[in-house]
Amino acid sequence: MDSIYMIIPLGFLIGTVGTLIGAGGGFILVPILILLHPELSTETITAISMAVVACNALSGSVAYMSSKRVDYKAGFAFALATVPGSILGVFTTRLIPRTTFDILFGILLLGLALFLFLKGGMKMAVTKPASSHKGWVQQHLVDKWNESYDYAYDMFKGAFLSLFVGYFSPLLGIGGGIIHVPALVEWLRFPVHIATATSHFILAIMATVSVIVHIYNGTYNDPLILKMVIGLVVGVIPGAQLGAYLSRKIHGRMIIKALALSLIVVSIRILLSGMI
C-alpha cells in the first residue's frame, strides 16, 4: 500500500463508509494495515489510523453540523469524558505486542459484529421526561429537512461509557464509533441518524487529542508513515462528505446491519492472520 494511487482511493472509501455509519473508518484501515504491513508496530498502526480518523471525523462533522443532526450537549459532554482515556490509550499502545494486538482486535470486532447483526436497530428511541430521572436530558432536534427527533438519555451513563471509549479507541486505532454508535442507539436510545452524527462530532475531538499525543511522541517522524497519512487524508476528506450525504438516503437499521456485516468480514480475517 505504498503507491499514492492506492492510498488516496482507499482513503476515499474509508471516508465514505466511516462517515456513513459514524465510525470514523478506523475499523477498515486497521485491518488493512495489519494484513499489508506486518513490519509496523502497534503504535505506528494506531497512530496512522487515528490521524485518518481525526480528519475523517472533522470533515464529516462539518457536513453533519450543516444538516443539524448533531446533539451538541451530548457531543461536548461525551467528548470531554473521552480525553483522559484517549491520552492514556496512546501511551498504552507502546506496551502491546503485534500478535496480541491482532487477536484482541479481531475478538472485539467479531463480538460487536454478532451483537449488532442480531439486535442492531431493533429498539426504538423512547422519550422519557427528563425531570423524572436524575441526570437525564430530554432533547428535541429538528434537522435541515424538518425531520423531528424526540428522545431522552442518561448523561452520566453516557459520560461513563465515553471514558472507556476514549481509552480503547486510540489503543486499537478504531476511532470508537463502532462502539459509540451502537451504544448510543441501543443503550442510550438515541435515534440512529442523531447517533451517527453526534458520534462523528465526538470522534473529531477525541481523535484530534490522540493525534496531538502521537505527534508529541514523534510517531509521525518517519517520511514513509507521513506520506501514507497524507495520501489517506486526501481521499478521506471528500469521502466523508459523500458518506454524510448518503446517510440521509439510507434507512437507519440498514446502516447498523451494514456495519455488522463489515465487522464480521474483517474480524474473521484478522483472527485468522493473528493465529497463523
N, C-alpha and C positions, 0 to 999 in steps of 0.2 A: 504493500500500500504506500510505496514511496513516490509514485508518479502523481503530479499535481492534477493530471487528467482523471485520476481515480479518486483522489481525495475530495475535490470540490463536489462532484456528483453525490458522493457518499454523504457529505455534509448537508447537501440539499435534501436527501432522503431522511436523514436524521432530524433535520429541522421540521420537515413536513409532518412526519409521523409523531415525533415527540410533542410538538405543539398541539396536534390534533387530540391527543389523549392527555395532555397536561403533564407529561412525564419527563420532559427535558431532553430525551433521546439518549441518555447515558446507557440505558439497558440495551440499546442497539450497538453503540460504539464499543463498549467494554468487551462484549463477546468477540467482536471482530479483532480488536487489539490483542486479546488473549490468544486467538487462533492464529493470527498472522504474524505476531511479534512475540514469540516465546522468550526472546532475549531481554525484553523490557521488564523492569522491576515493577512491583505492585504500586509503589509511589508514583512512578512515571505514568503508568496506565491511568491511574485515578486522576492525576494532575491534568493529563490531556483531556480526559472526559469532562472534568469539572470546568475547564476553560470553554469547551464547546457548549456544555450545558448552560453556563452563565450567559454566553452570547445568544444562544437559542431562547433562553428564558426572557432575556431583556427585549429581544426583537418580538417574540410572541406576546409579551406583556403589553407592549405598545399597541398591538392590534386588539388585544382583549380589553384594554382600557378604553380604546375608542368605541368598542362595542358595548361598553357599560356593563360588563358581566363580572367585574372584579369586586369582591366583597372587601373593601379597604380596611374595615375594622378588624376583621379576622386576619386579613393578609398581613398587616403591620404587626399585630399581636403575635401571630404564629411565627412570623419571620424573626422577630426579636427573640423568641424562645429557641430558635434553631442555632443562634450564633455561638453560644458556649460549646455545644456539642460539635458544631462544624469545625471549630478551631482544634478541638481535641481529636476529632476524627482524622484530620490531615496529618497530625503528628503520629497517630497510631499506625498509619499505613507503612511507616518505615520498619515496623516490627513484625509484619506478616509475610511469611514466605509465599512465593508464587503458587505452589501446589495447593497449599492450604487456602489461599485466596480464591483460586479457581473453584474448588469444591464447595466452599461456603457460598460463593456467589451463585453457583448452579442450584444448590439446595434452596436458597432463598427465592430465586426466580420460579422454580418449579412449584414450591409450596404456595406462593402467591398466585401463580397461574391457575392452579387447580381450584383454589378458593374463588377466584373471580369467574372462572368458567362455570362453576356450579351455582354460585349465588350472586354474581355480579349483576347489578341493575334490578334485582327483584324487589328490593324495598323502595318504597316511595318516601320522599321527604314529608315529614309530619310537622305541622305547625303547632307549637305549644306556647301558651302565654309565658313570656319571659318573666313576668312578675311573680309567677308561682314556682319558679325554680331559681334558687340562688346561683348566681354566676351564669345564667342563661342569657343569651342575646337573641332577640327576635328581629328578623330582617325582612324588609320589603324592597326588592330591587326591580326596576323596570329597565330593560336593555334598549339598545338603539332601535330595535324593531318593535318596541312597545309590548314585548312579552313580559309578563309579570312573574316574579318568583317570591313566594312567601314561605319562610322556613325559620326554624329556631335551632340554636346549638349551644352546647355547654362550652363556654370559653375556657374554663380551667382544664377540662378534659382535652380540648384541642391544643392548648399550650403544652400540656404534659406529653402528648403524642409528638408534637413538633420538636421537643427537646431530644427525643430519641431519633427522629428522622434526621435532625441536624447532625447527629453523631455518625449514623450509619451511611448517610449519603456520600460524604467525601471519603469515608472508609472504603466503600465499594465503588465509588465513582459513578453512581447511577442517578444523581440529582435528587432522588427522593420522591419524585412524582408517582412512581409505580407503587409507593407505599402511601403517600399522602392522598392521592385521588381516591382510591378505594376506601381509605379510612374516612375521608370527608363525606363520601357518599353513603357508605354502609354503617358507619359508627356515629358520625355527627349529623347525618341526614341532610346533607347539602344536596340541592339539585345538581345533576351531573354536569351541566354546562357551567354552572357557577363554580363547581368544584375544580374543573379543569382550568378555568381562567384564574381563579384565586390561587391554585397550586402553582401555576406558572409565575404569578407575581411573587409568591413566597420563594420559589426557586431562584428568581432573579437576584434577590437579596442574599440568600443563603450561599448560592454558588459563587457569587462575587467575593464574599468573605473568604471562602475556601481558596479561590484563585489568588487572592492577596497573600494568604499564608504560604501558598506554594511558591509565589514569587519571592517572598522573604527567605524561603528555604533554598532558592536557587534551582528549583526543579526544571524550569524552562530555559536554562542557560545553554543547553545543547542545541546547536543550529538545526539539526535534523528534527528534533522534537518541536522546535519553534515553527519550522516550515510546515509540519503536519498540522499544528494547531491553527496556523493562519489559513491554510487551504481549507480545512474543515469549517472554519468560521465564515469564510467567503461563501460557502454553499449553504450554511445553516441559516444565515440571516434572511435570504429570500424564501427559503423553505419554511421558515417559521411563519411568515406572512401567509403563505398558501395554507398551512395547517390550520391557522386561526380562521381563515375563510371557510375551509371545509367543515370545521367544527359546527358551523351553523346549519350545514346542509345534511348532517348525518345524525340519526336518532341516538340519544344518549346511551341506551342499552347496547346498541351496536358498537359504540366506542369502547365500552367496557369489555365486550366479547372479543373485539379485535385485539385489545391489549392482552387478554388472556391467551389467545392463540399464538400471538407473537412471543410471549414469555415461555410458553410450553416448548416451542421450537428451539429457542436459544438456550434454555436451561438444560435440555437433554444433550445438546451438542457440547455445552461447556462441561457437564458432568462426565461425558464420555472422554473428552480430551484430558480432563484432570485426573481420571482414574487409570488411564493407559500408561 
